[in-house]
Amino acid sequence: MIFLLACTGDSTPDSGGSPTIRLVSPTEGAVACGEPLAVVVQVENFGLVEPVDSGEEAEPGTGHIDVMLNGQDAAMAWEEQIDVYGVVDGAWQLKVELSYADHTPVEPYAGQFVYITVDNEVCE
């Protein structure tokens, strides 16, 4: 008898459980470069795809990441590594959250935020 085990990444929509997002980098209190501000997240139980046009249907359990700085939209992404350009020096609340491909929020809410400082003198 042969047993086969199939492994799928947790970011696929069929892996069960509620969608989650974890902000890997930058972390709370970090001093980061703002040109670009490199954001890394980990997404589970949710497939990352480009947004769909109005009237187009999206595959269930799929969507994108919204990135906000001080409550303002900064970027939209469908990959776990995101570069946000043009972030000026200063204190920022960085928030990431999941939205379905049609831009509606994931329920239950899936998001996280941290407070960071951007200082472009730390850029390489």
Buried (B, 14 or more C-beta within 10 A) or exposed (E): EEEEEEEEEEBBBEBEEEBBBEBBEBEEEBEBBBEBBEBBBEBBBBBBBEBBEEEEEBEEBBBBBBBBBEEEEBBBBBEBEBEBEEBEEEEBEBBBBBBBBBBEBBEEEBBBBBEBBBEEEEEE
